[in-house]
Amino acid sequence: MSVTIRPAEKGDVPAVADLIEEIERFYGTTEIQPFDERLAQVEDALFGSPPLASALLVEDENGDIVGLAAYSFLWPAMGATHSLFLKELYVRDTLRRKGIGARLMTELRAVADARPGCHRVEWMTDRSNPIARGFYKALGFEEFDGKIVYRVETGGV
């Protein structure tokens, strides 16, 4: 199957909102946010003023969105430089192990390389996700052991 990897466009918002539900179910979420709320949040995140994130989308031969790489730029990284932070990498299960995830990682590197002052690409995965960890290892990426992630919920809707 042939796929195209391209930046998200405003017309993709409904398809991305659908894919977000699929991602949530993949991670075991049982209480799914209503579609209208998800739709508004995706539009605001990707196309608000200012946008909170960017996304590369995987489009199949039929024009369906079947994967994504959602990312943001973080500052500071090393010194006063910045980094591309990959928040979510997802490819529909029927298309996994076909090189699409590797292509997304290559495209993300190209996005980072094209942005002046972007010093690195960073991401996280769960220690309990051996498939993702194996994927990154197969691409030649080493795990960085040295940071502890903290999280606190806010009152945001």
N, C-alpha and C positions, 0 to 999 in steps of 0.2 A: 504494500500500500504506500502510495506517495503522500507526503504531508508537506505543508508549508509552515514555516515559522516566521511570524511577523508581529510587529507591535500591535497592541490592542487599539481598537478604534471605538468611538462612541457608540456605533451601531452594534458592537459586540456585547454591550452591557447585559442584555437578557441572557445570552449564552454563557457569559462568565458567571452570572448569578446562579444559573442552573448548575454549572460545574462546581461552584462553591458548595452547593448542597451535596453533590457527589463526593467531594473531598471530605466534608464533615462526616458523612456516613462511612467513608473509608476509615476514618480515625475513630469510629465507634460512637459518634454522637447520635443520640436517639431523639432529642428535642431539637428540631430543626426550625430555625427562624423563618417566619412567614416570608414568602417570595417578595412581596412588595417592599418590605423592610430591607431585605437583602439587595434587591434591585437598587434602591435609593443609596444604600451604603457603598455598593460597587461603583455606581456612577460618581458619587462624591469622592471616593478614594482615588479613582483613576482619572477623573476629569473635573474635579472641583477646583476652586481657586484659593490656594494653590493645590495641585494634586498631592495626595499623600504617598502615592506609589505609582509604579509603572508595571506593565506586564507584557511578556512575550507570549503569544498564543500559538498553539499547534492547531492547524486547520487541516482536516482530511480532504480527500478528493471530492466529497459531497458538500464541502463548505461547512461541515460541523466542527465546532471547537471541541477538541479531544484532549487538550493538555494546556498547561500554562507554567510559566515561571514568573512569579510576582516578586518584585524587588523595589528597594528604595536606596537612596544614597545617604550615607551617614557621615557626619563630620563631628569631631576630628577622627582621623584614623591614625596614621603615623605622622607625627609632627602636626602640621596644619593641612595635610592632605585629607582626602576623603576615600570612602570605600563603597563598593556596591554590596549591599546586604541582600542576599537571596532569602526571602521569607517562606516561599512555598514553591516546590517543584512537584508537579503532578502530571502523570500521563495515564489516561484511561487504561484499565487493566487489560483490555483486549489488544492494546498496542504496545504493551511493555515488552522489553527484551528485543526490540527491533532497532535500537540505536537512537531513538527519539530523545530520550533523556540526555544522552551524551551530546546530541546536537544542540539541545537547549543550553547545556553547560558551555559549549563552545560559543554559542551566540551571546550568552551573558558575558563571557570573557571579552568578546569583541565590543560589546556595549561599554564595558569598563575601560578597555584600551582606547576607545574613541573619545572618552571624556577626559579632558585635561585635568590633571591633579588627582585622578582616581588611582589610588596606589594598590588596591587589592579587592578581591571578591571574597566575601565571607558568608558562611551559613552554618546552621546547626541541624542536627537530627537527634532523635531520641536514642539513648544508649540501648533501649529495648527494641530497636528496629534493625535487626541484622540484615534485612534485605537492602535498606537504604545504605547502611554502612558498607555492605559488600559492593554495592553499585559505585559509591565514591572511591573505594579502595581500588576497584577494577579500572577506574579512570586515572589512577595514579595519585590520588589525593590522600594525604596523611591526616590522621586525626590530630587535632590540637588539644592537648590536655593541659588546662591551666586556667580556665574560666569557669565560674559557677554562675548559672543563670538564676536570677531572682524574678519573681512575678508577684504583683499585687493587683487585685481587681479594683476598678474605679466605679464610680456611679454612672458612667456614660451609658447611654441607651444603645 
